[in-house]
Amino acid sequence: MKKLVNDPRRVVREMLEGICDLHRGLALLADFDVVVRSDLAAPAPLRRAVAVISGGGSGHEPAHAGYVGPGLLAAAVAGDVFTSPSVDAVLAGIRTAAGPAGAVLVVKNYTGDRLNFGLAAELARAQGIPVEIVVVADDVALRNTVPRDRRRGIAGAVLIHKIAGAAAASGLGLAEVAALARAAAGDLGTMGVALGACTVPAVGRPGFDLGPTEIELGLGIHGEQGVERTALLPADAVVERLLGSILADLELPRGASVVLLVNGLGGTTTMELAIVARHALAVLRGRGLQVERAWMGDFLTALEMPGCSLSIMKVDRARLASSTRRPSRPPGARAANSRRRAKSCRRRSFRLCLKDQPAPTPSGCRPRAWRLFRRWRRPSRFSPISTARPATAIWASA
């Protein structure tokens, strides 16, 4: 195993120290692996909005610390690699970030996360802090074998961070923020594919074995068993398999509006993700669905695992408006977009033009494959589909 680490037992703390040292908008608690917004001390606790808090095991970067910032998370609680954070750490995050308005905990549907976040929520309520829990169970891979409430929570949780964070930033109350997040989680489906395994630093060997010509469909973000191992397929065929399962589960009618998240698992190149995004958009339009937004990048990873996941969420005008009205600016956004930003040309079709190319004109735009969105209603500072990494920057496009 080759990794740029010091002591495998300290990788999480050292990573969080580096992230917080890089971004003045973040602060790290002294006694716990909890990243919070550094401006929480500015408003008096009595005036704080609802705090949206998430977290889980490390190894999924930029999740979860990468989403701490205005319009997204107030705090992120980190456990060891692929290990749920402790009850004490979650409670420390709640006590630091929440005021009388309370906190919404966005929890992925894993036993350890649900148990520890749930116990911390009970302790916080006993101390007078109102807390609501939103469970994200978006993995459709096991839809034919397990009930909906036992599905795993994977990359679609990032979209719930955005929905809940925007609602809280708009000044909505605890019950309203939680209700919006739960409704969005119910309209969400995700499925992934792995081309290989990842290696946990403290273990030193891959978590499972895949043959040189094998892929695994429906794999979990910690290497949990998927639904099928098969021979390596072309990218378009993989996309059709993933979207076929997601759309069958969501049962979307023709004409429905959706958003698409193309998520890399950590070891997938931008070239590969763009090829996946290309066909995913074509398939969705071919099914008669209106793709209102799409994003591509590493949003919730599994260390260096090669592979990707696709997330589809049904949206309407109200959900789009509420989530884009409040810009999200996680501290990593500026650094990630400082070298290359995209300009949008507001024509009949959205066209992605790089900054160093001529002004957006028909002759200066990329080929037709880059014309990704129709009826793009609002020009953005950043493109809605971006090759910038880390992918935390994408949310600055609101």
C-alpha positions as CSV (number, residue, x, y, z in Angstrom):
1,M,0.0,0.0,0.0
2,K,1.3,3.4,-0.9
3,K,-0.4,6.5,0.7
4,L,0.8,9.9,1.7
5,V,0.1,9.6,5.4
6,N,2.1,9.7,8.6
7,D,0.5,7.6,11.3
8,P,-2.5,5.7,10.0
9,R,-4.1,6.2,13.4
10,R,-4.0,9.9,13.0
11,V,-5.0,10.4,9.3
12,V,-8.5,11.8,10.2
13,R,-7.2,14.4,12.6
14,E,-4.3,15.5,10.4
15,M,-6.6,15.7,7.4
16,L,-9.1,17.9,9.3
17,E,-6.3,20.1,10.5
18,G,-5.1,20.6,7.0
19,I,-8.6,21.4,5.7
20,C,-9.3,24.0,8.4
21,D,-5.8,25.6,8.1
22,L,-6.5,26.1,4.4
23,H,-9.9,27.8,4.9
24,R,-10.5,30.6,7.3
25,G,-14.2,29.9,7.2
26,L,-13.7,26.6,9.1
27,A,-12.8,25.8,12.7
28,L,-11.9,22.4,14.3
29,L,-13.0,21.6,17.8
30,A,-10.0,21.0,20.1
31,D,-11.3,17.7,21.7
32,F,-13.4,16.2,18.9
33,D,-13.1,15.7,15.1
34,V,-15.8,18.2,14.4
35,V,-15.6,20.9,11.8
36,V,-17.8,24.0,12.3
37,R,-18.3,27.3,10.6
38,S,-15.9,29.8,12.1
39,D,-18.5,32.5,11.9
40,L,-20.9,30.8,14.3
41,A,-19.6,33.1,17.1
42,A,-20.7,36.2,15.1
43,P,-24.4,36.0,15.7
44,A,-25.5,35.5,19.3
45,P,-26.7,32.0,19.9
46,L,-30.2,33.3,20.4
47,R,-30.2,34.6,16.8
48,R,-28.8,31.5,15.0
49,A,-30.7,29.8,12.3
50,V,-31.5,26.1,12.4
51,A,-28.2,24.3,12.3
52,V,-27.9,21.6,9.6
53,I,-25.4,19.0,10.8
54,S,-24.1,15.8,9.1
55,G,-21.2,13.5,9.3
56,G,-20.1,9.9,9.3
57,G,-17.0,7.9,8.7
58,S,-14.1,9.6,7.0
59,G,-12.8,8.5,3.6
60,H,-15.7,10.1,1.7
61,E,-14.1,13.4,1.1
62,P,-15.0,16.1,0.3
63,A,-17.9,14.8,2.4
64,H,-18.5,15.9,5.0
65,A,-16.2,18.7,6.1
66,G,-16.1,20.0,2.5
67,Y,-19.8,21.0,2.8
68,V,-19.5,23.2,5.9
69,G,-20.3,26.7,5.0
70,P,-23.1,29.3,4.4
71,G,-26.2,27.7,2.8
72,L,-25.0,24.2,3.6
73,L,-23.8,22.6,6.8
74,A,-23.2,24.3,10.1
75,A,-21.0,21.4,11.3
76,A,-19.7,18.1,10.1
77,V,-18.8,15.3,12.5
78,A,-16.0,12.9,11.4
79,G,-15.4,9.4,12.5
80,D,-12.4,7.2,11.7
81,V,-12.2,5.9,8.2
82,F,-15.4,4.1,7.3
83,T,-16.4,4.2,11.0
84,S,-19.3,6.1,12.6
85,P,-18.4,9.1,14.8
86,S,-18.9,8.7,18.5
87,V,-22.0,9.9,20.4
88,D,-19.8,12.4,22.3
89,A,-18.5,13.9,19.1
90,V,-22.0,14.3,17.6
91,L,-23.3,15.9,20.8
92,A,-20.3,18.3,20.8
93,G,-21.2,19.3,17.2
94,I,-24.8,19.9,18.2
95,R,-23.9,21.9,21.3
96,T,-21.4,24.0,19.3
97,A,-23.5,24.8,16.2
98,A,-27.1,24.9,17.4
99,G,-29.0,27.7,19.1
100,P,-32.6,27.7,20.4
101,A,-33.8,27.2,16.8
102,G,-32.4,23.7,17.1
103,A,-30.6,21.4,14.7
104,V,-31.4,19.0,11.8
105,L,-29.2,16.0,11.7
106,V,-28.8,14.5,8.1
107,V,-27.9,10.9,8.7
108,K,-27.1,8.2,6.1
109,N,-28.9,5.0,6.7
110,Y,-26.2,2.9,8.4
111,T,-26.6,1.2,11.8
112,G,-23.7,2.9,13.5
113,D,-24.7,6.4,12.2
114,R,-28.3,6.0,13.1
115,L,-27.5,4.7,16.6
116,N,-24.9,7.3,17.5
117,F,-26.6,10.3,15.9
118,G,-29.9,9.2,17.5
119,L,-28.4,8.9,21.0
120,A,-26.7,12.3,20.6
121,A,-30.0,13.8,19.5
122,E,-31.7,12.4,22.6
123,L,-29.0,13.8,24.9
124,A,-29.3,17.2,23.2
125,R,-33.1,17.2,23.6
126,A,-32.6,16.4,27.3
127,Q,-30.3,19.5,27.5
128,G,-33.0,21.7,25.9
129,I,-31.8,21.7,22.3
130,P,-34.6,20.8,19.8
131,V,-33.3,18.2,17.3
132,E,-34.8,16.6,14.2
133,I,-33.3,13.7,12.4
134,V,-33.5,13.2,8.6
135,V,-32.4,9.7,7.4
136,V,-31.2,9.4,3.8
137,A,-31.7,5.9,2.3
138,D,-31.2,6.5,-1.4
139,D,-29.5,3.3,-2.6
140,V,-31.9,1.6,-5.0
141,A,-29.5,-1.3,-5.7
142,L,-31.2,-3.6,-3.1
143,R,-34.7,-2.4,-3.9
144,N,-35.9,-6.0,-4.7
145,T,-34.4,-7.6,-1.6
146,V,-34.7,-5.2,1.3
147,P,-37.5,-2.8,2.4
148,R,-37.1,0.9,1.7
149,D,-36.2,1.8,5.3
150,R,-33.2,-0.6,5.2
151,R,-31.6,0.8,2.1
152,R,-28.1,2.4,2.4
153,G,-27.5,6.1,2.3
154,I,-25.0,7.1,-0.3
155,A,-24.1,10.0,-2.6
156,G,-27.6,11.5,-2.8
157,A,-27.1,12.7,0.8
158,V,-25.2,15.6,-0.7
159,L,-28.4,16.9,-2.4
160,I,-30.2,16.7,0.9
161,H,-27.4,18.8,2.5
162,K,-28.2,21.5,-0.1
163,I,-32.0,21.3,0.3
164,A,-31.8,21.5,4.1
165,G,-29.0,24.1,4.2
166,A,-30.8,26.4,1.9
167,A,-34.1,26.1,3.9
168,A,-32.2,26.9,7.1
169,A,-30.5,29.8,5.6
170,S,-33.9,31.2,4.4
171,G,-35.0,31.4,8.1
172,L,-37.4,28.5,8.1
173,G,-38.1,26.8,11.4
174,L,-36.9,23.4,12.6
175,A,-40.0,21.4,11.6
176,E,-40.1,23.1,8.1
177,V,-36.4,22.4,7.4
178,A,-36.8,18.8,8.4
179,A,-40.0,18.3,6.4
180,L,-38.4,19.7,3.2
181,A,-35.4,17.5,3.7
182,R,-37.4,14.4,4.3
183,A,-39.6,15.0,1.3
184,A,-36.5,15.5,-0.9
185,A,-35.0,12.3,0.5
186,G,-38.2,10.4,-0.5
187,D,-37.8,11.6,-4.1
188,L,-34.2,10.5,-4.4
189,G,-32.6,7.4,-5.9
190,T,-28.9,6.5,-6.3
191,M,-26.9,3.5,-7.6
192,G,-23.2,3.0,-8.1
193,V,-20.7,0.8,-9.8
194,A,-17.2,-0.1,-8.7
195,L,-14.3,-1.1,-11.0
196,G,-12.0,-2.0,-8.1
197,A,-11.5,-1.8,-4.3
198,C,-10.1,0.8,-2.0
199,T,-7.6,0.4,0.8
200,V,-8.3,1.7,4.4
201,P,-5.0,3.1,5.7
202,A,-5.1,1.3,9.0
203,V,-5.8,-2.0,7.2
204,G,-3.2,-1.8,4.5
205,R,-4.9,-4.1,1.9
206,P,-7.9,-3.8,-0.4
207,G,-11.3,-4.4,1.1
208,F,-12.3,-6.9,-1.6
209,D,-11.1,-8.5,-4.8
210,L,-12.4,-7.8,-8.3
211,G,-10.9,-9.6,-11.3
212,P,-9.2,-7.5,-14.0
213,T,-12.2,-7.7,-16.3
214,E,-14.9,-7.5,-13.6
215,I,-17.1,-4.7,-12.2
216,E,-19.6,-4.8,-9.4
217,L,-23.0,-3.1,-9.7
218,G,-24.7,-1.6,-6.6
219,L,-21.7,-1.6,-4.4
220,G,-21.9,0.4,-1.1
221,I,-19.6,3.3,-0.4
222,H,-17.7,1.2,2.2
223,G,-17.2,-1.7,-0.1
224,E,-20.4,-3.5,0.9
225,Q,-21.5,-6.2,-1.5
226,G,-23.4,-5.1,-4.5
227,V,-26.2,-6.9,-6.4
228,E,-24.2,-8.2,-9.4
229,R,-20.7,-8.9,-10.6
230,T,-20.4,-8.9,-14.3
231,A,-17.8,-8.5,-17.0
232,L,-16.6,-5.0,-17.8
233,L,-19.2,-3.2,-19.9
234,P,-18.9,-0.1,-22.1
235,A,-19.7,3.1,-20.2
236,D,-23.0,3.6,-22.0
237,A,-24.2,0.2,-21.0
238,V,-23.3,0.8,-17.4
239,V,-25.2,4.0,-17.3
240,E,-28.2,2.4,-18.8
241,R,-28.1,-0.4,-16.1
242,L,-27.8,2.2,-13.3
243,L,-30.5,4.5,-14.6
244,G,-32.8,1.7,-15.4
245,S,-32.8,0.6,-11.7
246,I,-33.1,4.2,-10.4
247,L,-36.0,5.2,-12.7
248,A,-37.9,1.9,-12.1
249,D,-37.8,2.7,-8.4
250,L,-38.8,6.3,-8.7
251,E,-41.5,5.7,-11.2
252,L,-41.3,9.1,-12.8
253,P,-43.8,10.1,-15.4
254,R,-42.8,11.6,-18.8
255,G,-42.3,15.3,-18.4
256,A,-41.2,15.1,-14.8
257,S,-38.4,17.5,-13.7
258,V,-35.3,16.0,-12.2
259,V,-31.7,16.9,-11.2
260,L,-28.7,14.6,-11.9
261,L,-25.6,14.1,-9.8
262,V,-22.7,12.2,-11.4
263,N,-20.4,11.3,-8.5
264,G,-16.9,9.9,-8.7
265,L,-15.9,7.4,-6.0
266,G,-12.4,8.8,-5.7
267,G,-10.3,7.0,-8.4
268,T,-12.3,7.9,-11.5
269,T,-10.9,10.5,-14.0
270,T,-12.8,13.5,-15.2
271,M,-12.7,12.0,-18.7
272,E,-14.6,9.0,-17.5
273,L,-17.1,11.0,-15.5
274,A,-17.8,13.2,-18.5
275,I,-18.5,10.2,-20.7
276,V,-20.9,8.9,-18.0
277,A,-22.6,12.3,-17.7
278,R,-23.0,12.6,-21.5
279,H,-25.0,9.4,-21.8
280,A,-26.9,9.8,-18.5
281,L,-28.3,13.1,-19.8
282,A,-29.1,11.5,-23.2
283,V,-31.0,8.6,-21.5
284,L,-32.9,10.9,-19.2
285,R,-34.1,13.1,-22.1
286,G,-34.9,10.0,-24.1
287,R,-37.2,9.0,-21.3
288,G,-39.0,12.3,-21.6
289,L,-37.6,13.8,-18.4
290,Q,-36.6,17.4,-18.0
291,V,-33.1,17.7,-16.5
292,E,-33.2,21.0,-14.6
293,R,-29.7,20.8,-13.1
294,A,-26.8,18.4,-13.4
295,W,-23.5,18.2,-11.6
296,M,-20.4,16.1,-12.1
297,G,-17.4,15.6,-9.8
298,D,-16.2,13.9,-6.6
299,F,-19.0,14.6,-4.1
300,L,-19.0,11.6,-1.8
301,T,-16.1,9.2,-2.4
302,A,-14.7,5.9,-1.1
303,L,-11.1,6.8,-0.7
304,E,-9.4,5.9,-4.0
305,M,-12.1,3.5,-5.3
306,P,-12.5,3.5,-9.1
307,G,-16.1,3.9,-10.1
308,C,-19.0,6.2,-9.9
309,S,-22.6,6.6,-8.9
310,L,-25.7,8.4,-10.4
311,S,-28.3,10.2,-8.3
312,I,-31.6,11.3,-9.5
313,M,-34.0,13.5,-7.5
314,K,-37.4,14.6,-8.6
315,V,-37.9,18.4,-8.3
316,D,-40.5,21.0,-8.9
317,R,-40.4,24.7,-9.2
318,A,-40.8,25.2,-5.4
319,R,-37.9,22.9,-4.6
320,L,-35.6,24.4,-7.2
321,A,-36.5,27.9,-6.1
322,S,-36.0,27.2,-2.4
323,S,-32.7,25.5,-2.9
324,T,-31.2,28.0,-5.3
325,R,-32.5,31.2,-3.6
326,R,-29.7,31.0,-1.0
327,P,-26.3,30.8,-2.5
328,S,-24.0,28.1,-1.0
329,R,-20.4,29.0,-0.5
330,P,-18.4,26.4,1.3
331,P,-14.9,27.7,2.0
332,G,-13.3,25.3,-0.6
333,A,-15.3,26.8,-3.4
334,R,-13.0,29.8,-4.1
335,A,-9.8,27.8,-4.3
336,A,-11.3,25.1,-6.5
337,N,-12.7,27.6,-9.0
338,S,-9.9,30.2,-9.0
339,R,-8.0,28.7,-11.9
340,R,-10.8,27.7,-14.2
341,R,-14.3,29.0,-14.3
342,A,-17.0,28.5,-16.8
343,K,-19.1,31.1,-18.5
344,S,-22.6,30.4,-19.5
345,C,-24.1,31.7,-22.7
346,R,-27.9,32.1,-22.3
347,R,-29.1,30.8,-25.5
348,R,-31.7,28.2,-26.4
349,S,-29.2,25.5,-25.3
350,F,-26.7,25.9,-22.5
351,R,-23.2,25.8,-23.8
352,L,-20.1,25.3,-21.6
353,C,-17.2,27.6,-22.6
354,L,-13.9,27.7,-20.8
355,K,-12.6,31.0,-19.5
356,D,-9.5,31.0,-21.8
357,Q,-11.6,30.6,-24.9
358,P,-13.4,33.4,-26.9
359,A,-16.6,34.9,-25.6
360,P,-19.6,32.7,-25.7
361,T,-20.7,32.7,-29.3
362,P,-21.8,29.8,-31.6
363,S,-18.3,29.7,-33.0
364,G,-16.6,30.0,-29.7
365,C,-18.5,27.3,-27.9
366,R,-17.6,23.7,-27.4
367,P,-19.1,21.0,-29.7
368,R,-22.7,19.9,-29.4
369,A,-21.8,17.3,-26.8
370,W,-21.2,20.1,-24.3
371,R,-24.6,21.7,-24.8
372,L,-25.9,20.2,-21.6
373,F,-29.0,22.1,-20.5
374,R,-32.0,23.6,-22.2
375,R,-34.1,26.5,-20.9
376,W,-31.4,27.5,-18.5
377,R,-33.2,30.3,-16.7
378,R,-30.6,31.9,-14.6
379,P,-27.0,32.8,-15.5
380,S,-24.5,31.5,-13.0
381,R,-21.1,32.6,-11.8
382,F,-19.9,29.0,-12.2
383,S,-21.0,26.4,-14.6
384,P,-23.6,23.9,-13.4
385,I,-21.4,21.0,-14.5
386,S,-17.8,21.4,-13.6
387,T,-14.5,19.6,-13.7
388,A,-13.2,21.5,-10.7
389,R,-12.1,19.5,-7.8
390,P,-12.9,19.3,-5.0
391,A,-16.6,19.1,-6.0
392,T,-17.6,21.3,-3.0
393,A,-17.2,24.2,-5.4
394,I,-20.2,23.1,-7.5
395,W,-22.8,24.5,-5.0
396,A,-21.4,28.0,-5.5
397,S,-23.3,28.0,-8.8
398,A,-26.6,28.7,-7.1
